Amino acid sequence: MLLGGKTVKNTKARKASTLSIAGSKHVAEADYFGVVSANSTLNKFEVSGLSTSRSEKVDAPIINEFLICF
């Protein structure tokens, strides 16, 4: 997986990141995140229908509907 420019920029700015893993129920949404650029689609999460929460451990989001988050 290649990380896009916005992902790298946010990770450097926050000095943290999370890795969320989708289950079979959310394969289409996970694919959407990989295909669509947040630089051109500013409301990516709204379009996906998924939600995020702030991690209690690091300054980065967690995708609530995904099964695993590191």
Phi and psi in radians as a Rosetta constraint file:
Dihedral C 1 N 2 CA 2 C 2 CIRCULARHARMONIC -1.668 0.35
Dihedral N 2 CA 2 C 2 N 3 CIRCULARHARMONIC 2.403 0.35
Dihedral C 2 N 3 CA 3 C 3 CIRCULARHARMONIC -1.604 0.35
Dihedral N 3 CA 3 C 3 N 4 CIRCULARHARMONIC 2.299 0.35
Dihedral C 3 N 4 CA 4 C 4 CIRCULARHARMONIC -1.285 0.35
Dihedral N 4 CA 4 C 4 N 5 CIRCULARHARMONIC 2.959 0.35
Dihedral C 4 N 5 CA 5 C 5 CIRCULARHARMONIC -1.020 0.35
Dihedral N 5 CA 5 C 5 N 6 CIRCULARHARMONIC -0.714 0.35
Dihedral C 5 N 6 CA 6 C 6 CIRCULARHARMONIC -1.206 0.35
Dihedral N 6 CA 6 C 6 N 7 CIRCULARHARMONIC -0.642 0.35
Dihedral C 6 N 7 CA 7 C 7 CIRCULARHARMONIC -1.100 0.35
Dihedral N 7 CA 7 C 7 N 8 CIRCULARHARMONIC -0.802 0.35
Dihedral C 7 N 8 CA 8 C 8 CIRCULARHARMONIC -1.118 0.35
Dihedral N 8 CA 8 C 8 N 9 CIRCULARHARMONIC -0.788 0.35
Dihedral C 8 N 9 CA 9 C 9 CIRCULARHARMONIC -1.033 0.35
Dihedral N 9 CA 9 C 9 N 10 CIRCULARHARMONIC -0.813 0.35
Dihedral C 9 N 10 CA 10 C 10 CIRCULARHARMONIC -1.154 0.35
Dihedral N 10 CA 10 C 10 N 11 CIRCULARHARMONIC -0.693 0.35
Dihedral C 10 N 11 CA 11 C 11 CIRCULARHARMONIC -1.124 0.35
Dihedral N 11 CA 11 C 11 N 12 CIRCULARHARMONIC -0.749 0.35
Dihedral C 11 N 12 CA 12 C 12 CIRCULARHARMONIC -1.145 0.35
Dihedral N 12 CA 12 C 12 N 13 CIRCULARHARMONIC -0.726 0.35
Dihedral C 12 N 13 CA 13 C 13 CIRCULARHARMONIC -1.159 0.35
Dihedral N 13 CA 13 C 13 N 14 CIRCULARHARMONIC -0.690 0.35
Dihedral C 13 N 14 CA 14 C 14 CIRCULARHARMONIC -1.607 0.35
Dihedral N 14 CA 14 C 14 N 15 CIRCULARHARMONIC -0.265 0.35
Dihedral C 14 N 15 CA 15 C 15 CIRCULARHARMONIC 0.998 0.35
Dihedral N 15 CA 15 C 15 N 16 CIRCULARHARMONIC 0.604 0.35
Dihedral C 15 N 16 CA 16 C 16 CIRCULARHARMONIC -2.834 0.35
Dihedral N 16 CA 16 C 16 N 17 CIRCULARHARMONIC 2.752 0.35
Dihedral C 16 N 17 CA 17 C 17 CIRCULARHARMONIC -2.757 0.35
Dihedral N 17 CA 17 C 17 N 18 CIRCULARHARMONIC 2.883 0.35
Dihedral C 17 N 18 CA 18 C 18 CIRCULARHARMONIC -2.186 0.35
Dihedral N 18 CA 18 C 18 N 19 CIRCULARHARMONIC 2.787 0.35
Dihedral C 18 N 19 CA 19 C 19 CIRCULARHARMONIC -2.207 0.35
Dihedral N 19 CA 19 C 19 N 20 CIRCULARHARMONIC 1.973 0.35
Dihedral C 19 N 20 CA 20 C 20 CIRCULARHARMONIC -1.810 0.35
Dihedral N 20 CA 20 C 20 N 21 CIRCULARHARMONIC 2.411 0.35
Dihedral C 20 N 21 CA 21 C 21 CIRCULARHARMONIC -2.029 0.35
Dihedral N 21 CA 21 C 21 N 22 CIRCULARHARMONIC 2.162 0.35
Dihedral C 21 N 22 CA 22 C 22 CIRCULARHARMONIC -1.430 0.35
Dihedral N 22 CA 22 C 22 N 23 CIRCULARHARMONIC 2.628 0.35
Dihedral C 22 N 23 CA 23 C 23 CIRCULARHARMONIC -1.581 0.35
Dihedral N 23 CA 23 C 23 N 24 CIRCULARHARMONIC 3.131 0.35
Dihedral C 23 N 24 CA 24 C 24 CIRCULARHARMONIC -1.063 0.35
Dihedral N 24 CA 24 C 24 N 25 CIRCULARHARMONIC -0.433 0.35
Dihedral C 24 N 25 CA 25 C 25 CIRCULARHARMONIC -1.180 0.35
Dihedral N 25 CA 25 C 25 N 26 CIRCULARHARMONIC -0.419 0.35
Dihedral C 25 N 26 CA 26 C 26 CIRCULARHARMONIC -2.144 0.35
Dihedral N 26 CA 26 C 26 N 27 CIRCULARHARMONIC 0.534 0.35
Dihedral C 26 N 27 CA 27 C 27 CIRCULARHARMONIC -1.099 0.35
Dihedral N 27 CA 27 C 27 N 28 CIRCULARHARMONIC -0.744 0.35
Dihedral C 27 N 28 CA 28 C 28 CIRCULARHARMONIC -1.096 0.35
Dihedral N 28 CA 28 C 28 N 29 CIRCULARHARMONIC -0.707 0.35
Dihedral C 28 N 29 CA 29 C 29 CIRCULARHARMONIC -1.176 0.35
Dihedral N 29 CA 29 C 29 N 30 CIRCULARHARMONIC -0.744 0.35
Dihedral C 29 N 30 CA 30 C 30 CIRCULARHARMONIC -1.082 0.35
Dihedral N 30 CA 30 C 30 N 31 CIRCULARHARMONIC -0.727 0.35
Dihedral C 30 N 31 CA 31 C 31 CIRCULARHARMONIC -1.099 0.35
Dihedral N 31 CA 31 C 31 N 32 CIRCULARHARMONIC -0.734 0.35
Dihedral C 31 N 32 CA 32 C 32 CIRCULARHARMONIC -1.001 0.35
Dihedral N 32 CA 32 C 32 N 33 CIRCULARHARMONIC -0.778 0.35
Dihedral C 32 N 33 CA 33 C 33 CIRCULARHARMONIC -1.064 0.35
Dihedral N 33 CA 33 C 33 N 34 CIRCULARHARMONIC -0.594 0.35
Dihedral C 33 N 34 CA 34 C 34 CIRCULARHARMONIC -1.376 0.35
Dihedral N 34 CA 34 C 34 N 35 CIRCULARHARMONIC -0.444 0.35
Dihedral C 34 N 35 CA 35 C 35 CIRCULARHARMONIC -1.642 0.35
Dihedral N 35 CA 35 C 35 N 36 CIRCULARHARMONIC -0.644 0.35
Dihedral C 35 N 36 CA 36 C 36 CIRCULARHARMONIC -1.649 0.35
Dihedral N 36 CA 36 C 36 N 37 CIRCULARHARMONIC 2.331 0.35
Dihedral C 36 N 37 CA 37 C 37 CIRCULARHARMONIC -1.456 0.35
Dihedral N 37 CA 37 C 37 N 38 CIRCULARHARMONIC 2.322 0.35
Dihedral C 37 N 38 CA 38 C 38 CIRCULARHARMONIC -1.245 0.35
Dihedral N 38 CA 38 C 38 N 39 CIRCULARHARMONIC -0.281 0.35
Dihedral C 38 N 39 CA 39 C 39 CIRCULARHARMONIC -1.234 0.35
Dihedral N 39 CA 39 C 39 N 40 CIRCULARHARMONIC -0.520 0.35
Dihedral C 39 N 40 CA 40 C 40 CIRCULARHARMONIC -1.854 0.35
Dihedral N 40 CA 40 C 40 N 41 CIRCULARHARMONIC -0.346 0.35
Dihedral C 40 N 41 CA 41 C 41 CIRCULARHARMONIC -2.137 0.35
Dihedral N 41 CA 41 C 41 N 42 CIRCULARHARMONIC 1.604 0.35
Dihedral C 41 N 42 CA 42 C 42 CIRCULARHARMONIC -1.204 0.35
Dihedral N 42 CA 42 C 42 N 43 CIRCULARHARMONIC -0.427 0.35
Dihedral C 42 N 43 CA 43 C 43 CIRCULARHARMONIC -1.838 0.35
Dihedral N 43 CA 43 C 43 N 44 CIRCULARHARMONIC 0.750 0.35
Dihedral C 43 N 44 CA 44 C 44 CIRCULARHARMONIC -0.948 0.35
Dihedral N 44 CA 44 C 44 N 45 CIRCULARHARMONIC -0.776 0.35
Dihedral C 44 N 45 CA 45 C 45 CIRCULARHARMONIC -1.189 0.35
Dihedral N 45 CA 45 C 45 N 46 CIRCULARHARMONIC -0.707 0.35
Dihedral C 45 N 46 CA 46 C 46 CIRCULARHARMONIC -1.041 0.35
Dihedral N 46 CA 46 C 46 N 47 CIRCULARHARMONIC -0.789 0.35
Dihedral C 46 N 47 CA 47 C 47 CIRCULARHARMONIC -1.113 0.35
Dihedral N 47 CA 47 C 47 N 48 CIRCULARHARMONIC -0.656 0.35
Dihedral C 47 N 48 CA 48 C 48 CIRCULARHARMONIC -1.227 0.35
Dihedral N 48 CA 48 C 48 N 49 CIRCULARHARMONIC -0.438 0.35
Dihedral C 48 N 49 CA 49 C 49 CIRCULARHARMONIC 1.459 0.35
Dihedral N 49 CA 49 C 49 N 50 CIRCULARHARMONIC 0.034 0.35
Dihedral C 49 N 50 CA 50 C 50 CIRCULARHARMONIC -1.637 0.35
Dihedral N 50 CA 50 C 50 N 51 CIRCULARHARMONIC 2.916 0.35
Dihedral C 50 N 51 CA 51 C 51 CIRCULARHARMONIC -2.239 0.35
Dihedral N 51 CA 51 C 51 N 52 CIRCULARHARMONIC 2.791 0.35
Dihedral C 51 N 52 CA 52 C 52 CIRCULARHARMONIC -2.183 0.35
Dihedral N 52 CA 52 C 52 N 53 CIRCULARHARMONIC 2.766 0.35
Dihedral C 52 N 53 CA 53 C 53 CIRCULARHARMONIC -2.295 0.35
Dihedral N 53 CA 53 C 53 N 54 CIRCULARHARMONIC 2.755 0.35
Dihedral C 53 N 54 CA 54 C 54 CIRCULARHARMONIC -1.375 0.35
Dihedral N 54 CA 54 C 54 N 55 CIRCULARHARMONIC 2.349 0.35
Dihedral C 54 N 55 CA 55 C 55 CIRCULARHARMONIC -1.136 0.35
Dihedral N 55 CA 55 C 55 N 56 CIRCULARHARMONIC 2.505 0.35
Dihedral C 55 N 56 CA 56 C 56 CIRCULARHARMONIC -1.400 0.35
Dihedral N 56 CA 56 C 56 N 57 CIRCULARHARMONIC -0.249 0.35
Dihedral C 56 N 57 CA 57 C 57 CIRCULARHARMONIC -1.776 0.35
Dihedral N 57 CA 57 C 57 N 58 CIRCULARHARMONIC -0.650 0.35
Dihedral C 57 N 58 CA 58 C 58 CIRCULARHARMONIC -2.394 0.35
Dihedral N 58 CA 58 C 58 N 59 CIRCULARHARMONIC 2.895 0.35
Dihedral C 58 N 59 CA 59 C 59 CIRCULARHARMONIC -1.505 0.35
Dihedral N 59 CA 59 C 59 N 60 CIRCULARHARMONIC 1.255 0.35
Dihedral C 59 N 60 CA 60 C 60 CIRCULARHARMONIC -2.757 0.35
Dihedral N 60 CA 60 C 60 N 61 CIRCULARHARMONIC 2.733 0.35
Dihedral C 60 N 61 CA 61 C 61 CIRCULARHARMONIC -1.437 0.35
Dihedral N 61 CA 61 C 61 N 62 CIRCULARHARMONIC 2.761 0.35
Dihedral C 61 N 62 CA 62 C 62 CIRCULARHARMONIC -2.059 0.35
Dihedral N 62 CA 62 C 62 N 63 CIRCULARHARMONIC 2.355 0.35
Dihedral C 62 N 63 CA 63 C 63 CIRCULARHARMONIC -1.476 0.35
Dihedral N 63 CA 63 C 63 N 64 CIRCULARHARMONIC 1.966 0.35
Dihedral C 63 N 64 CA 64 C 64 CIRCULARHARMONIC -1.050 0.35
Dihedral N 64 CA 64 C 64 N 65 CIRCULARHARMONIC -0.641 0.35
Dihedral C 64 N 65 CA 65 C 65 CIRCULARHARMONIC -1.436 0.35
Dihedral N 65 CA 65 C 65 N 66 CIRCULARHARMONIC -0.217 0.35
Dihedral C 65 N 66 CA 66 C 66 CIRCULARHARMONIC -1.418 0.35
Dihedral N 66 CA 66 C 66 N 67 CIRCULARHARMONIC 2.630 0.35
Dihedral C 66 N 67 CA 67 C 67 CIRCULARHARMONIC -1.247 0.35
Dihedral N 67 CA 67 C 67 N 68 CIRCULARHARMONIC -0.678 0.35
Dihedral C 67 N 68 CA 68 C 68 CIRCULARHARMONIC -2.297 0.35
Dihedral N 68 CA 68 C 68 N 69 CIRCULARHARMONIC 2.485 0.35
Dihedral C 68 N 69 CA 69 C 69 CIRCULARHARMONIC -2.418 0.35
Dihedral N 69 CA 69 C 69 N 70 CIRCULARHARMONIC 2.210 0.35
